[in-house]
């Protein structure tokens, strides 16, 4: 019985260490996945804000572009009329 005591202790320690190693690997993988999730969420939020900003800016820029094109047409017509 005295011989089985240390053998059982060594086996128990070995099995405990194996469980710890397995859990450490899963923990490292979980941490890595959490980091990826944070980056994904941050990128999604940034893209949403950028889209809102772009919609807010694109409309006035389009209006200004149209106004500039109309003014150029008017200037071209006035220059033609002066040239005649």
N, C-alpha and C positions, 0 to 999 in steps of 0.2 A: 504494500500500500504506500510506503514511503517513496518508492520509485515512481509511482503513478502521479503523485502530487506535483512534482516539478514538471513532468511531461505535460500534465494537464494545464499547468500554469503557462508554460511556453506556448502550447497550442492556443490557449485563450488569448494570450498577448498577440500572437501571430494573426489570429482571426480579427482581433480588434484593430490591429494596424492595417490589415487589408481593407476593413470597412472604412477606416479613416481616409485611406488613400483614395478609395472609390468616391467617398463623399467630397473630398477636396477637389477631385477632377470635376464632379458635377457642379460644385460651388464656383469653380473658375469658369466653367462654361456658362453658368447662369449669370455671373458678373459680366462676362463678355456680351451675352445676349442683352442684358439690361443696358449696357453702354450703347449698343446698336439701336435699341428701342428709343433711347433718349435722343440720339442723333437723328433718327427718323422723325420723331415728333417735332424736334426743333426745326428741321428742314421743312416739314409740312406747315408749321406755323409761319415760317419766314416766307414760304411761297404764297400762303394765303394773304399775308400782309402786302406782299409785292403785287399780287393780283388786284387787291383793292386800290392800292396806290396807282397802278397802271390804268385802271378804269377811270379813276378820278382825273388823271392827267391826260389820257388819250382823247377824251371828248373835247376839252378846250383846245388841245393842239390841232385836232381835226377841224374845228371851227375856225381857228386862226389860219390854217392852211387854205381853207375854202375862201376866206376873206381876202387873203393875199392873192390868190388866183383871180378872184373877181376884180380886185384893184388893178392887177397887171393887164387884164383884158380892157378895162376902162381906159388905162393909160395908153394902151396900144391903139384903141379907137380914137382917142383925142389926138395922138400923134399923127394918125392917118388923115384926120380931118384937117389938121394944120398943114400937112404936106400937100393937100389938094389945091 
